Amino acid sequence: MATSQLLILNKKQIQQKIDRIAYQILEDNLNEKEIVLAGIWDRGYKLALRLQKVLKKISEFKVTLLRIDLERESSKLVAKTDLDESHWKNKVIIIVDDVLNSGKTLAYGLGVFLNTPHKKIRTVVLVDRSHKIFPIATDFVGMELATILKEHVDVIMDVEGEEDRVYLS
């Protein structure tokens, strides 16, 4: 690890945050038979996979995993999913991403579901940097972190040969 990187969360702390978020999702959805975890590719999807694993252990409801692919550099909403809308119609949808910076990614992720009826939509992020320029709120947050704009939060998760960690650079 370079000296310009500050470790924010280690592997154990990341898992503790995921476990806590999973319990919060459970509490928010006690009467549901199914929820949809919509992970934004790629690190949001990896986080959604981890949440799904914990939720399967602690909850009775079915957890459907959905992948959202966004063209992040586009100035327009360009997104696709790996499942069609029948998988999320009239269900609870939880949009998952690793870091909330400006809110654009979560806003674009939300756009995928706006033309389909749903019960409710929630958001999950591992790290919220609080630099929002889009009107996006996070419902379940692993950690809020006050940063300056030029700093960068890196989430390393499920990368072969790398230990899970979150660091600031």
Steps between C-alpha positions, in 0.01 A plus 500: 500500500640837402563760769240732345225250583320503834328177600137577591353149534672164516352164394342430838351849528353476148327175594369655823350788297343254255354294786351812664351622172347154439327513840372851424360374168335211683340734756375728222340207315370262768169439322642449152515168315761623253739791455716595204863602553600708198878529498667760281776331302760426611579577863137569592412160358776336705361669812149381407633143471644525851173641635305222330719239670436649847128553435459135396633400845291742709173547310208299369438706185628423154783727386520558125829643378495742208791659316480860378746602229537876456694703247657718769658747260173570320318825574172314446355202682629198311443184701411137459428213737566129483135417588179635351251710696282201594768417758456832685144609422296567819792404725738671739810612310826579675760675284854419613827680425838517669558876536263796479683801358277741307193275494498475119557125490223427750268746324562327167457161668167619640392609152488137389203435730292817469267377224408178681272471804686402816430484875794716603854580397788525747869573454811341650858625486806381684648852519310830474735792426224763531594691183157467343398713204199275427207479743583149616467375856657184630279274708766256617861614536806313617696817574471874446830662421579870481743546213618777275408478132852422378526198731399164363338207681603160363310183586689179438264204525523152352808583296719195451825524694381809693372528855163672532545860615381856462754777488522872440757636256 
